[in-house]
Amino acid sequence: MSVFMVERDLKGIAIADLAGAQKAAIGKAEEMRQQGCNVRYIRTTFAPEDGRCMCLFESSSEADVKRLNHEAGLPYNRVVPALDLTP
C-alpha cells in the first residue's frame, strides 16, 4: 500500500466543522474498507493561520483516495503520493 496526501484549503473553517470533516473521512474510509476497498485514514494536520490542511491516507490507489473524499463530500485541491515519516 502507498501513502497519499490530500491537500485542502479550509481557510476560515470552524473547529467544529473541521472535526466533522475528519469524522467524515474516517467514517468513509471504514465504510469503504468494509466493502473490500483497501484504504485507511492516517491523520490530518491543519494550519489555522492560512487554512492549509493536509490529510494522509494509506491506499492501494490514488483513485480510491479521491473517491473517498468525493463520497464524503470533502473538498480538496489535489491528491499526491507522499511519505509518512512519523518516527
Order of alpha helices (4+ residues) and beta strands (2+ residues): beta-alpha-beta-beta-alpha-beta
